[in-house]
Structure formats: C-alpha cells, structure tokens
Amino acid sequence: MKTTNNFNDTLYTITSAALVGGGGYPQPGEISLSHNGVLFLDELPEFERRVLEVMRQPMEDREVTIARAQYTVTYPSSFMLVASMNPSPGGYFNDPDAPVTSSPAEMQRYLGKISGPLLDRIDIHIEVTPVPFEKLSDDRKGESSVEIRRRVEAARDLQTERFKDIKDLHYNAQMGTKHIREFCKLNASSKNLLKNAMQRLNLSARAYDRILKVARTIADLEGLEHLNENHISEAIQYRSLDREGWLG
C-alpha cells in the first residue's frame, strides 16, 4: 500500500491538473499516484475550493477520466482520503480560555471553503478535543496496535467472504446502493433512529448511505452479522460536521 502524505505549505497552491491529472499528454495526478493507498491533505481549508471540488467525481467513481480532442485517458483513483483541519481560523474553537477567538462569521467563512457535496463524500468526521494533562501523564496502557490490527484483519476477512461472489467488490466502502440495501438491513428501532437523525441533521441521501456503510464496518469489527441501534448511533456520531449548532 502506498501512502502519499508529503503535502506541505507550498502545495496548498496545487493545481487541479496536479491533483487529478492533466497536461498536453495527460499524466496521472496525486489521486492516481495514491491509488490503493492513502492521500493525506493537511489543513484542508487552506487548499483552493475549486481544486478540492475536482476530487468529487473521482472519489465516487474510483477513477478519473481526462478528455482531450483526439483521445481520452482513464486513470485509477481508488484512494482513501484522510484530511485534517483546525476547528477554527484561530485553532481554539469552543475553548473559553483561548487567547484567540473567532466570530461566527469567520467560522462560516473558514468552513465554507469546504463544500457540502465534498463533505458528503467523506465517511467519517472526527472532532478531536484537547487532551488534558491527567490523560497525557496517565501510565495506563491502551489497546496495542497488534490487537487493533488483529480486529481489523478479522473484519476485512468477513468482508472478503461476504463479497466473494460479487465482481469488483471487496470491502464495505465499495458498496453501491443495491449492495447497501442487501447487506445493511435495519430492524425497526435502528430504522427509526436513523430516520430521526436524517430529519434532525437534514442529511442527504449520500450521507444516509455513508452512515450505513460505516455502521456495517462497526458491526464487522465486533464480528456481528446484523446491524443494531448501537452501530447506527456510533456511525451517526462520526458525522460531526453535519450536526446543527456545531459552530456553537
């Protein structure tokens, strides 16, 4: 697996062609160079919005097509997008003791650099809060990387077995609507929970599918065949940027 994570301050000015590919004779861009690997974009709002927008279709289709007058070139782009960003322009969102504060207008302008359709295509949004000193100095050991890897490999084995008879489908993230309906069936209480979340958060149909795929993966990590309310609830919590009132 290849990991591309070498973006730095100079690459915030990256062009669309450099990201998705292009040129007189189209060459692959960063998203194709990250095929079957990870593309890490640090400080996501610092990139030009029009550049980020060109990733939307490749993220959906897992390939990018570049058309020229006499020919068309298609490059693979099945990559995992990992992005990070400060919670506010000053970096101290919701901190009452912050030396720098940002107004709601500044927050909206900052987050507005990332479009809703692009956020829709990101399965998991995680808000990382500051770690207090007590936890930093805690001697207790958490779960080891070896144990985590064992659980992940077991979940991937379940997915490989689940999709073994389906062409070009190997893991949950690749599921389309048809497969989501088949492999992510909900009981009545889970369905009501998701319905309420959709209405309360005003989520899109794409976000609905993303929640179900993440819930399916959570269940796989637990070795469970059927989804339940806990899986749906946890998957909903992983869409923090969809929550109303996130700006305070």
Buried (B, 14 or more C-beta within 10 A) or exposed (E): EEEBEEBEEEBBEBEBBBBBBBEEEBBBBBBBBBBEBBBBBBBBBBBEEEBBBBBBBBBEEBBBBBEEEEEEBBBBBBBBBBBEBBBBBBEBBEBEEEEEEBEEEEBEEBBEBBEEEBBBBBBBBEEEEEEEEEEEEEEEEEEEEEEEEEBEEEBBEBBEEBBEEEEEBEBBBBBEEEBBEEBBEBEEEBEEBBEEBBEEBEBBEBBBBBBBBBBBBBBBBEEEEEBBBBBBBBBBBBBEBBBEEBBE
